[in-house]
Amino acid sequence: MSVQTEQETFTLDELLAVVKGSNRLILWNDEINTFDHVIDCLVKHLQYSESQAEQIAWKVHNEGKCAVLEGSFTEMEVYRKILKSEGLTVSVE
């Protein structure tokens, strides 16, 4: 009798995400997007209030970046792709 198993492969990012446990979605300052567009995206996709989104936009403008969400790598990657499709500059750390 023989048992055949499937081999799973994982990327380095996936392995580190499991070990790390939590990742952050970082919104970066750029010279392309307006304050209004950034605020609209944060309200629409991350359910921030208008006031919270405005504070984040100012922080990004003044400090160059801001963590806007924290969670699993997979979840952060989904939101990264959504915000990137809106033209925002984002990364997962």
ChimeraX commands (.cxc) that place a marker at each C-alpha (Angstrom):
marker #1 position 0.00,0.00,0.00 radius 0.5
marker #1 position 1.36,3.43,-0.89 radius 0.5
marker #1 position 0.17,6.85,0.17 radius 0.5
marker #1 position 0.57,9.77,-2.15 radius 0.5
marker #1 position 0.46,13.30,-0.74 radius 0.5
marker #1 position 0.44,16.66,-2.41 radius 0.5
marker #1 position 3.31,18.96,-1.66 radius 0.5
marker #1 position 2.38,22.49,-0.68 radius 0.5
marker #1 position 4.72,25.35,-1.46 radius 0.5
marker #1 position 4.79,28.73,0.20 radius 0.5
marker #1 position 6.47,31.99,-0.68 radius 0.5
marker #1 position 8.89,33.61,1.73 radius 0.5
marker #1 position 6.35,36.40,2.34 radius 0.5
marker #1 position 3.68,33.86,3.28 radius 0.5
marker #1 position 6.01,32.09,5.71 radius 0.5
marker #1 position 7.12,35.32,7.32 radius 0.5
marker #1 position 3.51,36.47,7.63 radius 0.5
marker #1 position 2.61,33.34,9.58 radius 0.5
marker #1 position 5.60,33.76,11.89 radius 0.5
marker #1 position 5.11,37.49,12.26 radius 0.5
marker #1 position 1.37,37.15,12.89 radius 0.5
marker #1 position 0.42,40.68,11.94 radius 0.5
marker #1 position 1.13,42.92,8.98 radius 0.5
marker #1 position 0.46,46.58,8.29 radius 0.5
marker #1 position -0.90,48.24,5.19 radius 0.5
marker #1 position 1.18,51.37,4.57 radius 0.5
marker #1 position -0.11,54.34,2.59 radius 0.5
marker #1 position 2.71,56.39,1.07 radius 0.5
marker #1 position 2.82,60.02,0.06 radius 0.5
marker #1 position 3.02,60.71,-3.65 radius 0.5
marker #1 position 2.76,63.66,-5.96 radius 0.5
marker #1 position -0.09,62.16,-7.96 radius 0.5
marker #1 position -3.16,61.78,-5.72 radius 0.5
marker #1 position -5.20,64.64,-4.32 radius 0.5
marker #1 position -6.28,64.85,-0.69 radius 0.5
marker #1 position -9.88,64.38,-1.76 radius 0.5
marker #1 position -9.09,61.19,-3.70 radius 0.5
marker #1 position -7.12,59.69,-0.79 radius 0.5
marker #1 position -9.90,60.57,1.66 radius 0.5
marker #1 position -12.58,59.14,-0.64 radius 0.5
marker #1 position -10.65,55.86,-1.01 radius 0.5
marker #1 position -10.11,55.50,2.75 radius 0.5
marker #1 position -13.80,56.11,3.42 radius 0.5
marker #1 position -15.01,53.86,0.60 radius 0.5
marker #1 position -12.68,50.88,1.04 radius 0.5
marker #1 position -11.54,50.98,4.68 radius 0.5
marker #1 position -14.72,52.43,6.21 radius 0.5
marker #1 position -12.95,55.33,7.90 radius 0.5
marker #1 position -15.04,58.37,8.78 radius 0.5
marker #1 position -14.44,61.50,6.73 radius 0.5
marker #1 position -12.62,63.07,9.70 radius 0.5
marker #1 position -10.40,60.02,10.31 radius 0.5
marker #1 position -9.53,59.78,6.63 radius 0.5
marker #1 position -8.60,63.47,6.55 radius 0.5
marker #1 position -6.29,63.02,9.56 radius 0.5
marker #1 position -4.60,60.08,7.84 radius 0.5
marker #1 position -4.18,62.08,4.62 radius 0.5
marker #1 position -2.48,64.89,6.55 radius 0.5
marker #1 position -0.22,62.42,8.38 radius 0.5
marker #1 position 0.83,60.86,5.05 radius 0.5
marker #1 position 1.45,64.32,3.62 radius 0.5
marker #1 position 3.55,65.47,6.59 radius 0.5
marker #1 position 5.38,62.24,7.51 radius 0.5
marker #1 position 5.60,60.50,4.14 radius 0.5
marker #1 position 3.63,57.41,5.13 radius 0.5
marker #1 position 1.05,56.04,7.54 radius 0.5
marker #1 position -0.11,52.58,8.60 radius 0.5
marker #1 position -3.81,52.48,7.72 radius 0.5
marker #1 position -4.73,48.88,8.56 radius 0.5
marker #1 position -3.32,45.90,10.42 radius 0.5
marker #1 position -4.06,42.20,10.03 radius 0.5
marker #1 position -3.01,39.00,8.27 radius 0.5
marker #1 position -0.77,39.16,5.24 radius 0.5
marker #1 position -3.54,37.81,3.02 radius 0.5
marker #1 position -6.03,40.42,4.22 radius 0.5
marker #1 position -3.52,43.26,3.83 radius 0.5
marker #1 position -2.62,42.06,0.34 radius 0.5
marker #1 position -6.29,42.19,-0.69 radius 0.5
marker #1 position -6.63,45.79,0.54 radius 0.5
marker #1 position -3.26,46.71,-1.02 radius 0.5
marker #1 position -4.53,45.57,-4.42 radius 0.5
marker #1 position -7.81,47.45,-3.98 radius 0.5
marker #1 position -6.12,50.73,-3.03 radius 0.5
marker #1 position -3.45,50.28,-5.71 radius 0.5
marker #1 position -6.23,49.88,-8.30 radius 0.5
marker #1 position -7.46,53.32,-7.17 radius 0.5
marker #1 position -4.00,54.73,-7.92 radius 0.5
marker #1 position -2.75,54.99,-4.33 radius 0.5
marker #1 position 0.82,54.07,-3.40 radius 0.5
marker #1 position 0.60,51.29,-0.80 radius 0.5
marker #1 position 2.71,48.44,0.55 radius 0.5
marker #1 position 2.47,45.67,3.16 radius 0.5
marker #1 position 5.03,45.52,5.98 radius 0.5
marker link #1:1,2 radius 0.2
marker link #1:2,3 radius 0.2
marker link #1:3,4 radius 0.2
marker link #1:4,5 radius 0.2
marker link #1:5,6 radius 0.2
marker link #1:6,7 radius 0.2
marker link #1:7,8 radius 0.2
marker link #1:8,9 radius 0.2
marker link #1:9,10 radius 0.2
marker link #1:10,11 radius 0.2
marker link #1:11,12 radius 0.2
marker link #1:12,13 radius 0.2
marker link #1:13,14 radius 0.2
marker link #1:14,15 radius 0.2
marker link #1:15,16 radius 0.2
marker link #1:16,17 radius 0.2
marker link #1:17,18 radius 0.2
marker link #1:18,19 radius 0.2
marker link #1:19,20 radius 0.2
marker link #1:20,21 radius 0.2
marker link #1:21,22 radius 0.2
marker link #1:22,23 radius 0.2
marker link #1:23,24 radius 0.2
marker link #1:24,25 radius 0.2
marker link #1:25,26 radius 0.2
marker link #1:26,27 radius 0.2
marker link #1:27,28 radius 0.2
marker link #1:28,29 radius 0.2
marker link #1:29,30 radius 0.2
marker link #1:30,31 radius 0.2
marker link #1:31,32 radius 0.2
marker link #1:32,33 radius 0.2
marker link #1:33,34 radius 0.2
marker link #1:34,35 radius 0.2
marker link #1:35,36 radius 0.2
marker link #1:36,37 radius 0.2
marker link #1:37,38 radius 0.2
marker link #1:38,39 radius 0.2
marker link #1:39,40 radius 0.2
marker link #1:40,41 radius 0.2
marker link #1:41,42 radius 0.2
marker link #1:42,43 radius 0.2
marker link #1:43,44 radius 0.2
marker link #1:44,45 radius 0.2
marker link #1:45,46 radius 0.2
marker link #1:46,47 radius 0.2
marker link #1:47,48 radius 0.2
marker link #1:48,49 radius 0.2
marker link #1:49,50 radius 0.2
marker link #1:50,51 radius 0.2
marker link #1:51,52 radius 0.2
marker link #1:52,53 radius 0.2
marker link #1:53,54 radius 0.2
marker link #1:54,55 radius 0.2
marker link #1:55,56 radius 0.2
marker link #1:56,57 radius 0.2
marker link #1:57,58 radius 0.2
marker link #1:58,59 radius 0.2
marker link #1:59,60 radius 0.2
marker link #1:60,61 radius 0.2
marker link #1:61,62 radius 0.2
marker link #1:62,63 radius 0.2
marker link #1:63,64 radius 0.2
marker link #1:64,65 radius 0.2
marker link #1:65,66 radius 0.2
marker link #1:66,67 radius 0.2
marker link #1:67,68 radius 0.2
marker link #1:68,69 radius 0.2
marker link #1:69,70 radius 0.2
marker link #1:70,71 radius 0.2
marker link #1:71,72 radius 0.2
marker link #1:72,73 radius 0.2
marker link #1:73,74 radius 0.2
marker link #1:74,75 radius 0.2
marker link #1:75,76 radius 0.2
marker link #1:76,77 radius 0.2
marker link #1:77,78 radius 0.2
marker link #1:78,79 radius 0.2
marker link #1:79,80 radius 0.2
marker link #1:80,81 radius 0.2
marker link #1:81,82 radius 0.2
marker link #1:82,83 radius 0.2
marker link #1:83,84 radius 0.2
marker link #1:84,85 radius 0.2
marker link #1:85,86 radius 0.2
marker link #1:86,87 radius 0.2
marker link #1:87,88 radius 0.2
marker link #1:88,89 radius 0.2
marker link #1:89,90 radius 0.2
marker link #1:90,91 radius 0.2
marker link #1:91,92 radius 0.2
marker link #1:92,93 radius 0.2
view
